[in-house]
Amino acid sequence: MKHNILYSFRRCPYAIRARWALLNTNQLVELREVDLKKKPIELIQISKKATVPVLKTSLNKVIDESLDIMIWSIKRSNMHAFFGNNHDKSQEISSLIETNDNIFKYHLDRFKYASRFNLEESETHRTAGMQILLSLNDRLKGFSKKGKPLFLVDAKETLADWAIWPFVRQFRIADIKRFDQNNEIQFLRSWLNYFFTHKEYSIVMKKNDPWRKGNAPIFFGK
């Protein structure tokens, strides 16, 4: 194999953030869209979890965690500032991502997909998720008062921004009108809009047919 292969699913926030990092660090991959109801054997053979995203590099290394794919792509592009300029900032970035992945995602699923869990607790989980979003909004608001760009750590774009925005996007989709009319999170909405209006957004979110063996390859990236 002479190129990297990414198994992905368009709407999955984990896959979105992996694609975002790959594209914005100029990594070229063959993109294989996965039908989650009929996963290709090629995916199952290289990853016991068989959940997207999974990256198989040109050196046959398999990376099956979205955050690890992001880190791999950032390191390959020598964009180390995205990890933070010192230990404290690196820890801050890691803490934000950990809260997103382990706490916010828990409440997001039970709010957005309440019918799969407990409909009666949907609002409880929305409220818990909103508390985390409000804390992110407060961080962004603090930078806005200083006339700085709206990013989560020191007003600089970092791994935290890239790793978190796809999940905030999912929260918004659960109730778009309510999200867009909530002035309590106006700075967070502006931050999210940065990604929605980014020149790479339409590329990252482009629809592709599910991959089948023998299909002409679809190359993604630069």
CYANA upper distance limits for C-alpha pairs under 8 A (distance plus 0.5 A):
  1 MET  CA     58 SER  CA      6.43
  1 MET  CA     59 LEU  CA      8.32
  1 MET  CA     60 ASN  CA      8.26
  2 LYS  CA     58 SER  CA      5.84
  3 HIS  CA     28 LEU  CA      8.35
  3 HIS  CA     29 VAL  CA      7.05
  3 HIS  CA     30 GLU  CA      7.66
  3 HIS  CA     57 THR  CA      7.21
  3 HIS  CA     58 SER  CA      5.06
  4 ASN  CA     28 LEU  CA      7.53
  4 ASN  CA     29 VAL  CA      5.23
  4 ASN  CA     30 GLU  CA      6.60
  4 ASN  CA     55 LEU  CA      7.54
  4 ASN  CA     56 LYS  CA      6.22
  4 ASN  CA     57 THR  CA      4.76
  4 ASN  CA     58 SER  CA      5.24
  5 ILE  CA     29 VAL  CA      5.74
  5 ILE  CA     30 GLU  CA      5.12
  5 ILE  CA     31 LEU  CA      6.63
  5 ILE  CA     32 ARG  CA      7.71
  5 ILE  CA     55 LEU  CA      6.17
  5 ILE  CA     56 LYS  CA      5.61
  5 ILE  CA     57 THR  CA      6.79
  5 ILE  CA     58 SER  CA      8.23
  6 LEU  CA     29 VAL  CA      6.71
  6 LEU  CA     30 GLU  CA      6.53
  6 LEU  CA     31 LEU  CA      5.56
  6 LEU  CA     32 ARG  CA      6.46
  6 LEU  CA     53 PRO  CA      7.31
  6 LEU  CA     54 VAL  CA      6.23
  6 LEU  CA     55 LEU  CA      4.99
  6 LEU  CA     56 LYS  CA      6.94
  7 TYR  CA     31 LEU  CA      6.79
  7 TYR  CA     32 ARG  CA      5.30
  7 TYR  CA     33 GLU  CA      6.53
  7 TYR  CA     34 VAL  CA      6.88
  7 TYR  CA     43 LEU  CA      7.69
  7 TYR  CA     52 VAL  CA      6.59
  7 TYR  CA     53 PRO  CA      5.95
  7 TYR  CA     54 VAL  CA      5.62
  7 TYR  CA     55 LEU  CA      6.88
  8 SER  CA     15 ALA  CA      6.13
  8 SER  CA     31 LEU  CA      7.52
  8 SER  CA     32 ARG  CA      6.55
  8 SER  CA     33 GLU  CA      5.53
  8 SER  CA     34 VAL  CA      6.28
  8 SER  CA     52 VAL  CA      5.73
  8 SER  CA     53 PRO  CA      5.34
  8 SER  CA     54 VAL  CA      7.45
  9 PHE  CA     15 ALA  CA      6.64
  9 PHE  CA     16 ILE  CA      8.44
  9 PHE  CA     33 GLU  CA      5.93
  9 PHE  CA     34 VAL  CA      6.01
  9 PHE  CA     35 ASP  CA      7.99
  9 PHE  CA     36 LEU  CA      8.33
  9 PHE  CA     52 VAL  CA      7.00
  9 PHE  CA     53 PRO  CA      7.76
 10 ARG  CA     15 ALA  CA      7.46
 10 ARG  CA     16 ILE  CA      7.25
 10 ARG  CA     33 GLU  CA      7.66
 10 ARG  CA    205 MET  CA      6.81
 10 ARG  CA    206 LYS  CA      8.05
 10 ARG  CA    207 LYS  CA      7.30
 10 ARG  CA    208 ASN  CA      8.47
 11 ARG  CA     15 ALA  CA      8.02
 11 ARG  CA     16 ILE  CA      7.42
 11 ARG  CA    205 MET  CA      8.27
 12 CYS  CA     16 ILE  CA      6.57
 12 CYS  CA     52 VAL  CA      8.37
 13 PRO  CA     17 ARG  CA      6.69
 13 PRO  CA    166 PRO  CA      5.47
 13 PRO  CA    167 PHE  CA      6.25
 13 PRO  CA    170 GLN  CA      7.89
 14 TYR  CA     18 ALA  CA      6.90
 14 TYR  CA     52 VAL  CA      7.96
 14 TYR  CA     53 PRO  CA      7.24
 14 TYR  CA     66 SER  CA      6.13
 14 TYR  CA    166 PRO  CA      8.07
 15 ALA  CA     19 ARG  CA      6.64
 15 ALA  CA     52 VAL  CA      6.68
 15 ALA  CA     53 PRO  CA      5.44
 15 ALA  CA     66 SER  CA      7.07
 16 ILE  CA     20 TRP  CA      6.51
 16 ILE  CA    166 PRO  CA      6.95
 16 ILE  CA    204 VAL  CA      7.46
 16 ILE  CA    205 MET  CA      8.08
 17 ARG  CA     21 ALA  CA      6.68
 17 ARG  CA     66 SER  CA      7.60
 17 ARG  CA     70 MET  CA      8.00
 17 ARG  CA    162 TRP  CA      6.75
 17 ARG  CA    163 ALA  CA      6.19
 17 ARG  CA    164 ILE  CA      8.44
 17 ARG  CA    166 PRO  CA      6.89
 18 ALA  CA     22 LEU  CA      6.70
 18 ALA  CA     53 PRO  CA      7.60
 18 ALA  CA     66 SER  CA      5.91
 18 ALA  CA     67 LEU  CA      7.65
 18 ALA  CA     69 ILE  CA      6.55
 18 ALA  CA     70 MET  CA      6.06
 19 ARG  CA     23 LEU  CA      6.52
 19 ARG  CA    204 VAL  CA      6.69
 20 TRP  CA     24 ASN  CA      6.53
 20 TRP  CA    162 TRP  CA      7.76
 20 TRP  CA    200 GLU  CA      8.45
 20 TRP  CA    204 VAL  CA      6.71
 21 ALA  CA     25 THR  CA      6.46
 21 ALA  CA     70 MET  CA      5.86
 21 ALA  CA     73 SER  CA      7.09
 21 ALA  CA     74 ILE  CA      7.68
 21 ALA  CA    162 TRP  CA      7.59
 22 LEU  CA     26 ASN  CA      6.72
 22 LEU  CA     27 GLN  CA      5.57
 22 LEU  CA     28 LEU  CA      7.85
 22 LEU  CA     69 ILE  CA      8.47
 22 LEU  CA     70 MET  CA      7.38
 22 LEU  CA     73 SER  CA      6.27
 22 LEU  CA     74 ILE  CA      8.46
 22 LEU  CA    221 GLY  CA      7.27
 23 LEU  CA     27 GLN  CA      6.45
 23 LEU  CA     28 LEU  CA      7.99
 23 LEU  CA    200 GLU  CA      8.18
 23 LEU  CA    204 VAL  CA      8.14
 23 LEU  CA    220 PHE  CA      7.90
 23 LEU  CA    221 GLY  CA      5.27
 23 LEU  CA    222 LYS  CA      7.25
 24 ASN  CA    200 GLU  CA      8.32
 25 THR  CA     73 SER  CA      6.72
 25 THR  CA     74 ILE  CA      6.58
 25 THR  CA     77 SER  CA      6.32
 25 THR  CA     79 MET  CA      8.38
 26 ASN  CA     77 SER  CA      7.96
 26 ASN  CA    221 GLY  CA      6.49
 26 ASN  CA    222 LYS  CA      5.39
 27 GLN  CA     73 SER  CA      7.26
 27 GLN  CA    221 GLY  CA      6.12
 27 GLN  CA    222 LYS  CA      6.44
 28 LEU  CA    219 PHE  CA      7.41
 28 LEU  CA    220 PHE  CA      6.30
 28 LEU  CA    221 GLY  CA      4.93
 28 LEU  CA    222 LYS  CA      5.78
 29 VAL  CA    219 PHE  CA      6.22
 29 VAL  CA    220 PHE  CA      5.86
 29 VAL  CA    221 GLY  CA      6.85
 30 GLU  CA    217 PRO  CA      6.77
 30 GLU  CA    218 ILE  CA      6.10
 30 GLU  CA    219 PHE  CA      4.95
 30 GLU  CA    220 PHE  CA      6.49
 31 LEU  CA    217 PRO  CA      7.90
 31 LEU  CA    218 ILE  CA      6.05
 31 LEU  CA    219 PHE  CA      6.27
 31 LEU  CA    220 PHE  CA      6.37
 32 ARG  CA    210 PRO  CA      7.57
 32 ARG  CA    211 TRP  CA      5.71
 32 ARG  CA    217 PRO  CA      8.42
 32 ARG  CA    218 ILE  CA      7.77
 33 GLU  CA    208 ASN  CA      7.00
 33 GLU  CA    209 ASP  CA      7.11
 33 GLU  CA    210 PRO  CA      5.24
 33 GLU  CA    211 TRP  CA      5.78
 34 VAL  CA     38 LYS  CA      8.30
 34 VAL  CA     39 LYS  CA      6.67
 34 VAL  CA     40 PRO  CA      7.77
 34 VAL  CA     52 VAL  CA      8.38
 34 VAL  CA    210 PRO  CA      5.82
 34 VAL  CA    211 TRP  CA      6.70
 35 ASP  CA     39 LYS  CA      6.16
 35 ASP  CA     40 PRO  CA      8.42
 35 ASP  CA    210 PRO  CA      6.11
 35 ASP  CA    211 TRP  CA      8.30
 39 LYS  CA     43 LEU  CA      7.47
 39 LYS  CA     44 ILE  CA      7.81
 39 LYS  CA     50 ALA  CA      8.31
 40 PRO  CA     44 ILE  CA      7.21
 40 PRO  CA    212 ARG  CA      7.92
 41 ILE  CA     45 GLN  CA      6.51
 42 GLU  CA     46 ILE  CA      7.19
 43 LEU  CA     47 SER  CA      6.70
 43 LEU  CA     50 ALA  CA      6.51
 43 LEU  CA     54 VAL  CA      8.31
 44 ILE  CA     48 LYS  CA      6.62
 44 ILE  CA     49 LYS  CA      8.00
 44 ILE  CA     50 ALA  CA      5.57
 46 ILE  CA     50 ALA  CA      8.38
 46 ILE  CA     62 VAL  CA      7.50
 47 SER  CA     51 THR  CA      8.32
 47 SER  CA     54 VAL  CA      8.04
 47 SER  CA     62 VAL  CA      8.14
 47 SER  CA     64 ASP  CA      7.37
 50 ALA  CA     54 VAL  CA      8.35
 51 THR  CA     64 ASP  CA      8.22
 52 VAL  CA     64 ASP  CA      7.83
 53 PRO  CA     64 ASP  CA      6.72
 53 PRO  CA     65 GLU  CA      7.32
 53 PRO  CA     66 SER  CA      6.50
 54 VAL  CA     62 VAL  CA      7.58
 54 VAL  CA     63 ILE  CA      6.28
 54 VAL  CA     64 ASP  CA      4.80
 54 VAL  CA     65 GLU  CA      7.34
 54 VAL  CA     66 SER  CA      7.99
 55 LEU  CA     61 LYS  CA      8.48
 55 LEU  CA     62 VAL  CA      6.22
 55 LEU  CA     63 ILE  CA      5.57
 55 LEU  CA     64 ASP  CA      6.73
 55 LEU  CA     69 ILE  CA      7.46
 56 LYS  CA     60 ASN  CA      6.22
 56 LYS  CA     61 LYS  CA      6.11
 56 LYS  CA     62 VAL  CA      5.06
 56 LYS  CA     63 ILE  CA      6.94
 57 THR  CA     61 LYS  CA      5.72
 57 THR  CA     62 VAL  CA      6.98
 63 ILE  CA     68 ASP  CA      7.21
 63 ILE  CA     69 ILE  CA      6.74
 64 ASP  CA     68 ASP  CA      8.05
 64 ASP  CA     69 ILE  CA      7.97
 65 GLU  CA     69 ILE  CA      6.84
 66 SER  CA     70 MET  CA      6.82
 67 LEU  CA     71 ILE  CA      6.71
 67 LEU  CA    163 ALA  CA      7.84
 68 ASP  CA     72 TRP  CA      6.49
 69 ILE  CA     73 SER  CA      6.69
 70 MET  CA     74 ILE  CA      6.67
 71 ILE  CA     75 LYS  CA      6.58
 72 TRP  CA     76 ARG  CA      6.73
 73 SER  CA     77 SER  CA      6.93
 74 ILE  CA     78 ASN  CA      6.77
 74 ILE  CA     79 MET  CA      5.88
 74 ILE  CA     80 HIS  CA      7.24
 74 ILE  CA     82 PHE  CA      8.11
 75 LYS  CA     79 MET  CA      6.67
 75 LYS  CA     80 HIS  CA      6.79
 80 HIS  CA     84 GLY  CA      7.94
 81 ALA  CA     85 ASN  CA      6.16
 81 ALA  CA    158 THR  CA      7.85
 82 PHE  CA    157 GLU  CA      7.35
 82 PHE  CA    158 THR  CA      4.68
 82 PHE  CA    159 LEU  CA      5.77
 83 PHE  CA     89 LYS  CA      8.30
 83 PHE  CA     90 SER  CA      6.08
 83 PHE  CA     93 ILE  CA      7.70
 83 PHE  CA    158 THR  CA      6.84
 83 PHE  CA    159 LEU  CA      6.53
 84 GLY  CA     88 ASP  CA      8.48
 84 GLY  CA     89 LYS  CA      5.45
 84 GLY  CA     90 SER  CA      5.13
 84 GLY  CA     93 ILE  CA      7.71
 84 GLY  CA    158 THR  CA      7.57
 85 ASN  CA     89 LYS  CA      6.89
 85 ASN  CA     90 SER  CA      7.66
 86 ASN  CA     90 SER  CA      6.68
 87 HIS  CA     91 GLN  CA      6.65
 88 ASP  CA     92 GLU  CA      6.66
 89 LYS  CA     93 ILE  CA      6.66
 89 LYS  CA    153 VAL  CA      7.96
 90 SER  CA     94 SER  CA      6.68
 91 GLN  CA     95 SER  CA      6.51
 92 GLU  CA     96 LEU  CA      6.80
 92 GLU  CA    153 VAL  CA      8.10
 93 ILE  CA     97 ILE  CA      6.86
 93 ILE  CA    153 VAL  CA      7.57
 93 ILE  CA    158 THR  CA      8.19
 93 ILE  CA    159 LEU  CA      7.52
 93 ILE  CA    160 ALA  CA      5.86
 94 SER  CA     98 GLU  CA      6.54
 94 SER  CA    160 ALA  CA      7.88
 95 SER  CA     99 THR  CA      6.67
 96 LEU  CA    100 ASN  CA      6.76
 96 LEU  CA    160 ALA  CA      7.03
 97 ILE  CA    101 ASP  CA      6.52
 97 ILE  CA    160 ALA  CA      6.41
 97 ILE  CA    163 ALA  CA      7.21
 97 ILE  CA    164 ILE  CA      7.17
 98 GLU  CA    102 ASN  CA      6.29
 98 GLU  CA    103 ILE  CA      8.23
 99 THR  CA    103 ILE  CA      5.74
 99 THR  CA    104 PHE  CA      6.78
100 ASN  CA    104 PHE  CA      5.19
100 ASN  CA    105 LYS  CA      6.54
100 ASN  CA    164 ILE  CA      7.03
100 ASN  CA    167 PHE  CA      8.39
101 ASP  CA    105 LYS  CA      5.89
101 ASP  CA    106 TYR  CA      8.35
102 ASN  CA    106 TYR  CA      6.93
103 ILE  CA    107 HIS  CA      7.15
104 PHE  CA    108 LEU  CA      6.44
104 PHE  CA    128 ALA  CA      8.42
104 PHE  CA    129 GLY  CA      6.11
104 PHE  CA    132 ILE  CA      7.37
105 LYS  CA    109 ASP  CA      6.61
105 LYS  CA    167 PHE  CA      7.78
106 TYR  CA    110 ARG  CA      7.15
107 HIS  CA    111 PHE  CA      6.59
107 HIS  CA    125 HIS  CA      5.34
107 HIS  CA    126 ARG  CA      7.18
107 HIS  CA    128 ALA  CA      7.11
107 HIS  CA    129 GLY  CA      6.17
108 LEU  CA    112 LYS  CA      6.34
108 LEU  CA    113 TYR  CA      8.48
108 LEU  CA    125 HIS  CA      7.50
108 LEU  CA    126 ARG  CA      7.51
108 LEU  CA    129 GLY  CA      6.87
108 LEU  CA    170 GLN  CA      8.24
108 LEU  CA    171 PHE  CA      6.70
109 ASP  CA    113 TYR  CA      5.93
109 ASP  CA    114 ALA  CA      7.74
110 ARG  CA    114 ALA  CA      5.38
110 ARG  CA    116 ARG  CA      8.23
110 ARG  CA    117 PHE  CA      6.62
110 ARG  CA    118 ASN  CA      7.85
110 ARG  CA    121 GLU  CA      8.29
110 ARG  CA    122 SER  CA      6.69
110 ARG  CA    125 HIS  CA      6.67
111 PHE  CA    121 GLU  CA      8.40
111 PHE  CA    122 SER  CA      5.21
111 PHE  CA    123 GLU  CA      7.35
111 PHE  CA    125 HIS  CA      5.95
111 PHE  CA    126 ARG  CA      5.90
111 PHE  CA    174 ALA  CA      8.01
112 LYS  CA    122 SER  CA      8.36
112 LYS  CA    170 GLN  CA      8.28
112 LYS  CA    171 PHE  CA      7.35
112 LYS  CA    174 ALA  CA      5.54
113 TYR  CA    117 PHE  CA      7.52
114 ALA  CA    118 ASN  CA      5.98
114 ALA  CA    119 LEU  CA      5.38
114 ALA  CA    121 GLU  CA      8.10
114 ALA  CA    122 SER  CA      6.07
115 SER  CA    119 LEU  CA      5.95
118 ASN  CA    122 SER  CA      7.24
121 GLU  CA    125 HIS  CA      6.92
122 SER  CA    126 ARG  CA      6.70
123 GLU  CA    127 THR  CA      6.58
124 THR  CA    128 ALA  CA      6.84
125 HIS  CA    129 GLY  CA      6.59
126 ARG  CA    130 MET  CA      6.54
127 THR  CA    131 GLN  CA      6.84
128 ALA  CA    132 ILE  CA      7.44
129 GLY  CA    133 LEU  CA      6.93
130 MET  CA    134 LEU  CA      6.43
131 GLN  CA    135 SER  CA      6.87
132 ILE  CA    136 LEU  CA      6.96
133 LEU  CA    137 ASN  CA      6.61
133 LEU  CA    168 VAL  CA      8.47
133 LEU  CA    185 ILE  CA      7.91
133 LEU  CA    188 LEU  CA      8.00
134 LEU  CA    138 ASP  CA      6.65
134 LEU  CA    184 GLU  CA      7.81
134 LEU  CA    185 ILE  CA      6.76
135 SER  CA    139 ARG  CA      6.97
136 LEU  CA    140 LEU  CA      6.91
136 LEU  CA    152 LEU  CA      7.63
136 LEU  CA    188 LEU  CA      7.39
137 ASN  CA    141 LYS  CA      6.50
137 ASN  CA    185 ILE  CA      6.12
137 ASN  CA    186 GLN  CA      7.96
137 ASN  CA    187 PHE  CA      6.06
137 ASN  CA    188 LEU  CA      5.35
138 ASP  CA    142 GLY  CA      6.70
138 ASP  CA    187 PHE  CA      8.46
139 ARG  CA    143 PHE  CA      7.31
139 ARG  CA    152 LEU  CA      6.84
140 LEU  CA    144 SER  CA      6.82
140 LEU  CA    150 LEU  CA      5.99
140 LEU  CA    151 PHE  CA      6.83
140 LEU  CA    152 LEU  CA      6.57
140 LEU  CA    155 ALA  CA      8.18
140 LEU  CA    187 PHE  CA      6.53
140 LEU  CA    188 LEU  CA      7.36
140 LEU  CA    191 TRP  CA      8.43
141 LYS  CA    145 LYS  CA      7.00
141 LYS  CA    150 LEU  CA      8.37
141 LYS  CA    187 PHE  CA      6.47
142 GLY  CA    146 LYS  CA      7.55
143 PHE  CA    147 GLY  CA      7.09
143 PHE  CA    148 LYS  CA      5.91
143 PHE  CA    149 PRO  CA      7.46
143 PHE  CA    150 LEU  CA      6.93
143 PHE  CA    151 PHE  CA      8.45
143 PHE  CA    154 ASP  CA      8.04
143 PHE  CA    155 ALA  CA      6.63
144 SER  CA    148 LYS  CA      6.07
144 SER  CA    149 PRO  CA      7.38
144 SER  CA    150 LEU  CA      7.01
148 LYS  CA    155 ALA  CA      6.53
149 PRO  CA    155 ALA  CA      5.81
149 PRO  CA    156 LYS  CA      7.62
150 LEU  CA    155 ALA  CA      6.06
150 LEU  CA    156 LYS  CA      8.23
150 LEU  CA    187 PHE  CA      8.15
150 LEU  CA    190 SER  CA      8.35
150 LEU  CA    191 TRP  CA      6.44
151 PHE  CA    155 ALA  CA      4.92
151 PHE  CA    156 LYS  CA      5.91
151 PHE  CA    157 GLU  CA      6.04
151 PHE  CA    158 THR  CA      8.31
151 PHE  CA    161 ASP  CA      7.22
151 PHE  CA    191 TRP  CA      7.44
152 LEU  CA    156 LYS  CA      7.60
152 LEU  CA    157 GLU  CA      7.81
152 LEU  CA    158 THR  CA      8.26
152 LEU  CA    160 ALA  CA      7.49
152 LEU  CA    161 ASP  CA      6.80
153 VAL  CA    157 GLU  CA      7.83
153 VAL  CA    158 THR  CA      7.60
153 VAL  CA    160 ALA  CA      8.20
157 GLU  CA    161 ASP  CA      6.78
157 GLU  CA    162 TRP  CA      8.48
158 THR  CA    162 TRP  CA      7.25
159 LEU  CA    163 ALA  CA      6.43
160 ALA  CA    164 ILE  CA      6.54
161 ASP  CA    165 TRP  CA      6.57
162 TRP  CA    166 PRO  CA      8.34
164 ILE  CA    168 VAL  CA      7.15
165 TRP  CA    169 ARG  CA      6.63
165 TRP  CA    192 LEU  CA      6.92
165 TRP  CA    195 PHE  CA      8.24
166 PRO  CA    170 GLN  CA      6.91
167 PHE  CA    171 PHE  CA      6.87
168 VAL  CA    172 ARG  CA      6.75
168 VAL  CA    192 LEU  CA      8.12
169 ARG  CA    173 ILE  CA      6.80
169 ARG  CA    192 LEU  CA      7.94
170 GLN  CA    174 ALA  CA      7.05
171 PHE  CA    175 ASP  CA      7.86
172 ARG  CA    176 ILE  CA      5.58
172 ARG  CA    179 PHE  CA      6.10
172 ARG  CA    180 ASP  CA      8.29
175 ASP  CA    179 PHE  CA      6.74
176 ILE  CA    180 ASP  CA      6.51
177 LYS  CA    181 GLN  CA      6.59
178 ARG  CA    182 ASN  CA      6.68
180 ASP  CA    189 ARG  CA      7.84
182 ASN  CA    186 GLN  CA      7.50
185 ILE  CA    189 ARG  CA      6.64
186 GLN  CA    190 SER  CA      6.77
187 PHE  CA    191 TRP  CA      6.69
188 LEU  CA    192 LEU  CA      6.63
189 ARG  CA    193 ASN  CA      6.54
190 SER  CA    194 TYR  CA      6.96
191 TRP  CA    195 PHE  CA      7.84
192 LEU  CA    196 PHE  CA      7.01
193 ASN  CA    197 THR  CA      6.47
194 TYR  CA    198 HIS  CA      6.50
195 PHE  CA    201 TYR  CA      7.04
196 PHE  CA    201 TYR  CA      6.51
197 THR  CA    201 TYR  CA      7.33
199 LYS  CA    203 ILE  CA      8.49
200 GLU  CA    204 VAL  CA      6.77
201 TYR  CA    205 MET  CA      6.66
202 SER  CA    206 LYS  CA      6.31
211 TRP  CA    215 ASN  CA      7.21
